[in-house]
Amino acid sequence: MDLRKLESILEVALLAAREPLSLADMKKMFDDELGDDLLRKCLETLRAAWRDRPAELVQLASGWRFRTRAEYMPYLERLSPERPPRYSRAVLETLAIIAYRQPVTRGDIEGIRGVAVNTNAIRALEERGWIDVVGHRETPGRPALYATTGKFIDDLGLRSLKELPALELAVLPSNLLEPADAT
């Protein structure tokens, strides 16, 4: 198969996909006969071909996908005026603690925030698919350990948690600066 045909197949698959496609997903279309290097080369060629278009090909944590460039979003939002859910400060603080300190327990979150964690805050983040229980701490009561999910990383348009913005250390309470106790 020539390179242009391969790129066309990848392009249409990525345009039709509802979720990001991993390299493994894309290899399935070709009976796993293509190597990762060739797939990456084709994806980079596609990314370059779409560079000056209103959509762009991006690599996220869970794979590759096309997305609308930010400058066109206000026009598309007028088509579906539904607003995304707005989260309270407590929910956003809880999410930030989990994202930067994961895995953490409710007790860890409460210790950092200085107030009890509302069950609805955890539930809202779980329902959104942004956090999940990834285990239990080996302490009395075996509290659940929370961490962010691939969906959280994808929804933020990141490839990994390492791309999260740096914390402003000057404004954080000292207990947030200490590493989480993983015991």
N, C-alpha and C positions, 0 to 999 in steps of 0.2 A: 504494500500500500504506500502510495507517495505521501510526502509530508503534508502537502496542502489538503489532501483528503482526510488525513488523520486530524489536522487542526479543525477542519469543518465539522467532523463528527464530535470532537470535544466541545466545540463552540455551541452546537445545537443541544448537546446533552446538558451543558451548564446553563443555557438559557431556559431549558425546559424543567430543570430540577427545582424542586421546592425548597430543598435543604442543600447546604454545601456538599460537594462531592469530594471524597478523599481520593488519594491516588489509587488505593485498592479498589474503590468503586469504579473509577475510570478504567482501570486495567481489566475489569470484568467484561467491559464492552468489547474487548479485543482478545478474549479467552486467555488473559494473563500473559500474552505473548510480547507485550511491550515492557521495556525496562523503565524504571523510575526516572533515569536521566533523560530519556527521550520524551517522556510525558512532561517533565519539568521544562524542557526546551520548548515544546509545543505551547505550553501554558504561558511561558514568558513571551513567545511570539504573539500569542493572542492578546496578552496584556498590552503589549506595545501597539498592536493594531487598534485597540480600543482606547488608546491614550487620549485622543481628542474627541471622544464621543460622550454623549450624556450619561452613559453607563460605564462602569469600570469593572475589570476582573480583579478580585482581591483574594488573597489567601488568608483564611481564618484558622482558628484552632482546629476545627473539625474538617476543614477541607477548603476547596475553591468554590467561588460563586460570583455571579454578576450582581452588582448593586448600583442603584442610582447615585449619581454624584450629588453631594450635599447641596449645591446651588440650585438643583432642580426640585428638591423636596418640597418647598413651599407650594409649588404648583400642583404636585401630586396629592398633597395633604388636602387640597380643596375638593378633590374627588371623593374622599372619604373623611368627612369632618369629625369622625370619631376620635376622641382624644385618648391617648394612652393613660393608664391609671396614674394618679399622682400619689406619691408615697410621703408619709409623714417623716419628719426629721428623725424620729426614733427608728423607723424602718431603714432609712438610709444610713444612719449611724451603725445600726446592726450589720447591714450589708458591708459597709466599709471595714468594720472590725473583722468580719469573716474573711473578706477578700485579702486583707493585708496580714492577718495573723493565722490563717487556717493551718490545720484544723483547730477549732475552738469549741468549747462547751458553752452552754447558757451561762454557767457560773463565770467563765472567763469573760464573756461579754458584759455581764452584770458588774464584774470587778472593774472593767475598763470604763464603762459608762457611769457607774456609781448609782444606778437605779435598776430595778427589776426589769427583765425583758418580757414584754407583753407577748403572750402566745400568738396573738394575731399578727405580730410583726414577723415572727418565724414562719407562720402559715402563709402569709402573703408572699414571702420570698420563695418558699417551697412551691406554691401554686404557680408562680411565674416561671419556675424551673431554673432559678438562679442559684439555689443552694440545695444541698442534700446531706443526709446523714451518711458519713463515710466510715463510721466505726464507732467504738465506744472506748472511753478512757478506762484503763485498768485501775480504777479507784473504787471505794465503796459507792454503791449505787450505779456504777457503770454508766455515767452520763454520756449522752450522744455527742459525737464530734461532728461539727458542721464544716462544710467546705463549699466553695463555689463549684459550679458545673461548667461543662463545655458550652452550654447554651448561654450562660452569663458572659463568657469570653467572646462568643460569637456575636451576641447582641451588642456588645461594646465595640465590635469591629476589631478585635485584637487577635493576635496569633497565640499569645501566651500571657500569663499573669505578669511576666517580667516587663510587659509593655504598659502596665498600670503606671500612672503618674507617680512621681516620688512624693512621699509624705513631707509636709512642711514640719520639720522637727521642732522648730522654735515655738509652735503654737500647740503642740500636743502635750497632754499630761504625761508625767514621767512613767506611769504604769503602762502606757501604750508603747513606750520605747523599749521596754524589757521584752525579751523573747518569750513566747508562750511556753508554758510548762507542759511538755508532751507526755508526762508520766501519768 
